[in-house]
Every structure is written in C-alpha cells, then in structure tokens.
C-alpha cells in the first residue's frame, strides 16, 4: 500500500490499523502501526510491561513498508513516567506527520 500523502490519509490509515487485543491487564496488547506511515504491524506492545517499569530505551523497530525506524525512550522519576518516541533511522517523514510524544499522569494524586 502506498504511503499516505496527507494528514487526513495518515489519520484514516492509523485508525484502521491500530488495535488492542487481549484481556486482563497483563494480557492486553496494543498493536501499533508505524508512527511515520501508519502501516499495520509495526510493533505489538503489551499495555503493562514490567520490563519497562523503569527508565531506559526500547529496541529500534523498523517499518517494513517505509523503512523508517524508531525507539521508545522511557523515563521514571519516582512520581511520574514519560514515554517518548524518537526516530532512529530512515528518511525524514513529511512535516504533517504528527508528533508521538505522550506523558503519563503522575502515579500518586496530590492531596487537596
């Protein structure tokens, strides 16, 4: 399938190829499309992954369709954790490809 040429095509393809499967916290898996072209099958990521409970960098994952690679960088500071996706290989994506940076909520709620 050809790479999307607009943000609208990318969003439509991403929605078609992203899915979640499994039951129970340890059994739920996110099936992530490529963050650059939204091709299916880029990475199967457990929702709860004890191996990623601390800080560090995940493995580089390369898209079979567009050839771009990326890795997740995990950071935990004791009160909250962050997950950032960084491109590690391949040609630069188009300017309209959305940024994939997410910050999780703090693990403890502040007292009021």
C-alpha positions in Angstrom: 0.0 0.0 0.0 1.2 3.5 -0.8 2.3 5.8 2.0 -0.3 8.5 2.9 0.3 11.8 1.2 -1.8 14.0 3.6 -2.5 14.2 7.3 -6.1 13.1 6.6 -5.0 9.9 4.8 -2.5 9.2 7.6 -5.2 9.6 10.3 -7.6 7.4 8.4 -5.0 4.7 7.9 -3.8 4.9 11.5 -7.4 4.4 12.8 -7.8 1.4 10.5 -4.5 -0.3 11.6 -4.3 0.5 15.3 -6.0 -2.1 17.6 -6.0 -3.5 21.1 -6.4 -7.2 21.9 -6.4 -9.4 25.0 -8.0 -9.4 28.4 -6.8 -8.5 31.8 -4.1 -6.0 32.5 -1.1 -8.4 31.8 -2.8 -9.8 28.7 -3.7 -6.6 26.8 -1.6 -5.8 23.8 -1.5 -2.6 21.7 -0.9 -3.4 18.0 0.8 -0.1 16.9 1.0 1.0 13.3 4.1 2.7 12.0 4.3 6.2 13.5 5.5 7.6 10.2 3.3 5.9 7.5 0.7 4.2 9.7 1.3 0.8 8.1 0.0 -2.1 10.2 2.2 -4.5 12.1 4.9 -2.1 13.2 5.0 -3.1 16.9 3.0 -5.2 19.3 3.4 -3.6 22.7 2.0 -5.0 26.0 -0.1 -2.4 27.8 1.5 -3.5 31.1 5.2 -4.4 30.6 7.1 -5.0 33.8 10.4 -4.9 31.8 9.6 -1.2 31.0 8.8 -0.2 34.6 12.0 1.8 34.9 13.9 4.2 32.7 15.7 3.1 29.6 15.4 2.8 25.8 13.5 0.2 23.9 14.7 -1.6 20.8 14.8 0.1 17.4 11.8 -1.0 15.3 11.9 -0.6 11.6 8.8 -0.4 9.4 8.8 -3.0 6.6 6.8 -0.6 4.4 8.5 2.8 4.7 11.9 1.7 6.1 11.9 4.3 8.9 12.9 3.2 12.4 12.1 4.5 15.9 12.6 3.6 19.5 10.7 4.4 22.7 12.6 6.2 25.5 11.2 5.5 29.0 11.9 7.7 32.0 10.6 7.3 35.6 11.4 9.9 38.2 9.5 8.4 41.2 6.3 10.4 40.8 5.6 10.1 37.1 6.8 8.4 34.0 7.2 9.6 30.4 7.4 7.8 27.1 8.8 9.4 24.1 9.1 8.0 20.6 12.2 9.1 18.6 13.1 8.4 15.0 16.3 6.4 14.8 16.6 5.7 11.0 15.3 6.3 7.6 14.4 9.4 5.7 12.7 12.3 7.4 8.9 11.9 7.4 6.7 14.6 5.9 6.1 17.8 8.0 2.5 16.9 8.6 3.2 13.6 10.4 2.1 14.1 14.0 4.5 14.1 16.9 4.2 11.0 19.0 5.1 12.2 22.5 3.0 11.3 25.4 3.3 11.9 29.1 1.6 9.7 31.6 -0.2 11.0 34.7 1.6 11.0 38.0 1.4 7.7 39.9 0.2 9.5 43.0 -2.5 12.1 43.1 -1.8 15.2 45.1 -3.7 15.7 48.3 -6.2 18.5 48.3 
